[in-house]
């Protein structure tokens, strides 16, 4: 199976722009919005969404990060404990519309963990999910409200998101996970 690029930098930027417009339309503007990304690449995508919404509406929406590490249901199964990432919730979330952002939606377990983490910080009016890629294979009843691209995959494939801020290049690549 050959590795292939399914989204390049321009495609990713168009997806971010479309998601920003969809968020604004569904929420009738920016009032009470908070954008929280799941580190690492979900946080960078959240910052891109924040910038795009500011470009469109002229409003600086509060944005930060929610770390799901300590809330994962597989924490005890791992030999090495994963490092804590970034928790940065810039304002109280009670009564806010939280847009949670991640790079890839797969089983739904990371999103569930992030929602559990978020609930320790307050009670939002609603939580909406924005993802760059939905690859299917859900294990939990979780779906994204905003999707950059649906990419059906086999379980023998991985979806690798690379972003310029972290990796020096922006692309989404499907890679074979066989033999890894």
C-alpha positions in Angstrom: 0.0 0.0 0.0 1.4 3.3 -1.0 1.5 6.5 1.1 -0.5 9.3 -0.4 -1.3 13.0 0.3 -5.0 13.6 0.6 -4.9 17.2 1.7 -2.3 19.8 0.8 -1.7 23.2 2.4 -4.3 25.0 0.3 -6.9 22.2 0.8 -6.4 22.5 4.6 -6.8 26.3 4.5 -10.0 26.0 2.5 -11.3 23.4 5.0 -10.5 25.8 7.9 -12.2 28.7 6.1 -15.3 26.6 5.5 -15.5 25.3 9.1 -15.1 28.9 10.4 -18.1 30.0 8.2 -20.1 27.0 9.3 -19.4 27.7 13.0 -20.4 31.4 12.6 -23.6 30.4 10.7 -24.7 27.7 13.1 -24.0 29.9 16.2 -25.4 33.1 14.6 -22.0 34.9 15.1 -19.4 34.8 17.8 -21.4 35.6 21.0 -20.4 33.2 23.8 -18.1 31.2 21.6 -14.9 29.6 23.0 -12.5 27.6 20.9 -10.5 24.9 22.6 -8.0 22.6 20.7 -6.8 19.2 21.8 -3.0 19.3 21.8 -1.0 19.0 19.8 -2.3 19.6 16.3 -5.9 20.2 17.4 -4.6 23.2 19.4 -2.8 24.6 16.2 -6.0 24.1 14.2 -8.0 25.9 16.9 -5.6 28.9 16.6 -6.1 28.8 12.8 -9.9 28.8 13.3 -9.6 31.7 15.8 -7.6 33.7 13.2 -10.0 32.9 10.4 -13.0 33.9 12.5 -11.3 37.2 13.4 -10.6 37.8 9.7 -14.3 37.2 8.9 -16.1 38.9 11.8 -13.4 41.2 13.3 -13.9 39.5 16.7 -11.2 37.9 18.7 -12.8 34.7 20.1 -11.2 33.3 23.3 -9.2 30.2 22.4 -7.0 27.8 24.3 -6.3 24.1 24.9 -7.9 21.2 26.7 -5.6 18.3 27.6 -7.4 14.9 27.7 -4.3 12.9 28.8 -5.4 12.2 32.4 -8.9 11.3 31.3 -8.1 8.6 28.8 -9.6 5.2 29.4 -6.4 3.5 28.2 -4.1 5.3 30.7 -3.6 2.2 32.9 -2.9 -0.1 29.9 0.2 1.8 28.7 3.6 0.8 30.0 4.9 4.4 29.8 2.6 7.1 31.0 2.1 9.8 28.3 3.4 13.3 29.1 0.9 15.9 30.1 0.2 18.4 27.3 -1.3 21.8 27.5 -4.3 22.9 29.5 -5.2 26.5 28.8 -8.9 27.5 29.2 -8.8 31.3 28.9 -12.2 32.2 30.4 -14.8 30.5 32.5 -16.8 28.2 30.2 -20.1 28.2 32.2 -22.9 29.1 29.7 -20.5 29.3 26.8 -20.6 27.5 23.4 -17.4 25.5 23.3 -16.0 24.5 20.0 -13.6 21.6 20.6 -11.1 21.1 17.8 -9.0 18.0 16.9 -7.0 17.0 13.9 -8.4 13.4 13.3 -11.6 11.8 14.6 -11.1 8.1 14.8 -12.5 5.9 17.6 -14.0 8.9 19.6 -12.1 8.0 22.8 -9.9 11.1 22.8 -13.0 13.3 22.3 -14.8 11.6 25.2 -11.7 12.1 27.4 -11.5 15.8 26.4 -15.2 16.3 27.2 -14.6 14.8 30.7 -11.6 17.1 31.2 -13.7 20.1 30.1 -16.5 19.3 32.5 -14.1 19.8 35.4 -13.8 23.4 34.4 -17.5 24.2 34.2 -20.8 23.6 32.4 -20.9 25.0 28.9 -24.2 25.5 27.1 -23.1 23.1 24.4 -19.9 21.4 23.1 -19.5 21.3 19.4 -16.8 19.3 17.7 -14.7 20.5 14.7 -12.2 18.1 13.1 -9.9 18.4 10.1 -10.3 14.7 9.2 -13.0 12.1 10.1 -11.6 8.7 9.2 -14.4 6.6 10.6 -14.1 3.5 12.8 -16.0 4.9 15.8 -16.1 2.9 19.0 -18.2 5.5 20.8 -21.3 7.4 19.7 -19.5 10.6 18.9 -19.7 12.6 15.7 -18.2 15.8 14.5 -20.4 18.9 13.9 -17.8 20.3 11.5 -15.6 18.2 9.3 -12.8 19.4 6.9 -12.8 16.1 5.0 -14.2 12.6 5.4 -11.5 10.1 4.5 -12.7 6.5 4.8 -9.7 4.4 5.8 -8.9 0.8 6.6 -7.6 -0.2 10.0 -4.3 -1.0 8.2 -3.9 2.7 7.4 -3.0 5.7 9.6 -3.9 9.3 8.9 -0.9 11.6 9.6 -1.7 15.3 9.9 1.3 17.6 9.6 1.1 21.3 10.3 3.5 24.0 9.3 3.7 25.4 12.9 5.0 22.0 14.2 6.2 20.0 11.3 7.3 22.7 8.8 4.8 21.5 6.2 1.0 21.3 6.1 -0.5 18.2 4.7 -2.7 15.2 5.5 -1.2 11.9 4.4 -2.6 8.3 4.5 0.2 5.8 5.4 0.2 2.1 5.7 0.4 0.9 9.3 1.4 -2.6 8.3 4.7 -3.7 9.7 4.9 -0.9 12.3 
